């Protein structure tokens, strides 16, 4: 019995400390790819908060809600059931039990998500969901989005803000979207930045205590290695 207790105690002493990591930044900076890879490498859960806003936007569009009518959106906000899987190697998202991972990535949803996510009632509902998921991640979690370090998880152990030039971001996003035009992609990104940064509720912003990482000249692997190092340093200090 004592050997078992000693073994468990030793395991507890050597287990990595649970850590909550907030990764923010605009589209095209590598947030999703970096966050998933870091979480998988370090054995952490993963949450794509942008997918949740896309999911609720997709539901609104499918159910005839005028996404430009804030009052109508606010009235419907509690109706859809959104469930996010947190396995970084196979993240999932369902809406009312239906797999929404593909449908939420359409251009129609992309063009409407800023309007829906700007509605205070939407942000309040999704923020509550995000905090609940983060709190239940026993080994720690990497949460990526636009207002994680400033609003959703202001007490996160580590906050990282990824940036990149508009040109670099547009090139990356164009590579992800088949048949897209580089110039129009850049214009759409700049418009999205403006909308997200100027909204009254939880705008896109860098937390005062966030570590900024400019990914313009870095490969994805270099960004991942940089973030892994930052997380490991934070873990060691806990």
N, C-alpha and C positions, 0 to 999 in steps of 0.2 A: 504493500500500500504506500509506504513512504517513498519508494522508488517512483511510483506513478505520480505522486504529488510533486516530487522533485522534478520529474520530467516536464510536467505541466507548467510548473513555476519557471523552469528554464525556457520553455517555449514562449511563455508570456513575456519574459524579459527580452528575448531576442526578436519577437515579432515587431515588424515596422509599425511606427505610430500611425494611427489613422489621421489622415490629412484631407482637408477640404480645399480644393484648388479652383479658383475662379479665373476663367480665361475669357476676356472680352476683346472686342475689336470689330471693325466693319467687315463687310463681305469681301471675300477674295484674299484675306490675309493668311489663310491656312488654318483657321480655328478648328474646324471639324476634323481634318486629317491629323493635325497635331494632337488635339485632345484625345481622340480615340487611340492613337498610337501610344501616347504617354500613359493613359489609363491601363491599356493592355500590358505594357511593359512593367508597370509598377503594381499590378494587381488591384487596381482601383475600379470603382464603378464609373459610369460615364453618362452624362445627360446633355443632349442637344436641345437647348431651350428654344432655339429658333424653330425647330420642328414642331414644337407645341403650338407656337403662334401660327405656323402654317396650317396645322391640323384644324385649329378652330376657324381659321379663315376658309379652309376647304369646306368645312361643315356649313358655314354661313352661306357660301356660294351654292352649295348643293340643296340648301333648304329655303332658297328664295329670299334670303335676308339681304336688304340693301346695305352693302358694306360701307357705303358713304353716308349712311344715316346713323350717327352715333347712338341715338336713343334706341333705334331698332336693334342695333348690335348689342347694346347694354341689356336690353330686355331678354335677349336669347342666350346670353353668355353662359348661363348655368345648365343649359340643356344637354350639350354633348358630353359624353363620357370619354375622356382622353387618358390613355394608359401608355406610359413610356417604359420600355425595357431598358435596362442600364448595363447590359453586357457590351463592353466596348468592341468586342469582335463581331457582334451581330446585334446592333441596336435596333429596336423595333418601336413602332408607334401604331396604336389602334384608336379608332374613333367609333364609339358605339359597337365595339367588338369587331370592326372591319379593319383589315390591314390598310393603312394609309401611307405607308412609306413611299410608294411610287407616286400616287395622285397628288400629294402635297408639293411635289417638285415641279409642277407644270408652270408655264409662263403666266397663266391666268392667276394662279395663286400668288406667284412671285410679285406680280404687279399690284395685288390688292392687300398683301399682308401688312404693309406699313399703315394703311388706313385703319385696319382692324386692330392692330397692336397699339395704336395711339389712343384707343378708347380706355379711359381709366378703369372701368369695370372689368375689361378684358385683362388688363395688366394685374389687377388685384387678384382675380381668380387664378391666373396662370402662375403668378408669383407665389401664392399660397401652395399650389401644387408642387412647384419647384422646391420650396423650402421643406416640404414634407418628404420629398424624395431624398434630398440631401441629408436630412436628419436621420433617415432610416438606413443610410449606407454605412454599415458597421466598420468596414475596412478603410473608408474614405472614398472620395469621389472627385472627378474632374467635371466641372459644370461650365459649359461654354455658352456665350450669348453676347448681349450688348449692354446689359445693366447688372451683371451678376455681382461684381465687386462693389458697385456703388449703391445698389438697391436691394437685390435679392438676398445676397449673402455678404453683408458689409463686414462681418466678423470672420470671413474666410481666412484660413491659415496662410494662404499665398494667393496673391492677385497678380495676374499677368495681362498686359494689354498689348495685343499684336497689331502692328501697323504695316503698311506697305504703300508705295506710290500708287496713284490711280492707274497708271499705265501697267504696272506689274499685276495689280489686282484684276484688271480687265482682261489681260492676257491669260491669266489662270482661269478665270470664269469662262472665257470664250472656249478654252480647251475642254471645259467640262460640259458645255452645252453644244450639241451637234448642230452645225449650220448657223451658228450665231455670228454676228458681225462685230468686229472688235470695237469700232467707233460707237456703235449703238450700245454695246455692252458697257463701255466706259461711261457713257452718258447716263445709263440706267443706274449704275453704281453711285455716281455722284449725286443723282437725284435721291436715291435711297439714303445716302449718308445725310443729306440735308434734312430729309424728313425725320430720320431717326434721331438726329442730333438736336433738332429744334422742337420736338414734341414736348408738351408741358409735363407729362407724366413719365418718369424714369427715362430720360433721354440717354442716347449713346454717349458715354463719357468715360474718361480714364479716372479711376479712383486715385486719390492723392498718394496712397501708399502702394500703388501698383508698380510692377517692374515692366517697363516698356521694351518690347523687342521688335525692331524693324526687320521685317522679313524680305524686303525688296531684293536684296542681293544674296539671300541665303537659300540653300536648297531645303526641301522639306525635311530631309534627314538632319540637317544642321539645326533647324528650328526645334525638332523633336529632342535632339541631344541637349540643346540649351535648356529646354523646359524640364527635361528629366533631371538635369543637374540641379536646377533651382528647387525642384520638389524634394530631391534627396537631401539637399542641404537643410531644407525646412524640417523634414522628418527627423534628421539627426539632432536638430536643435530642440525638438519637443521633449 
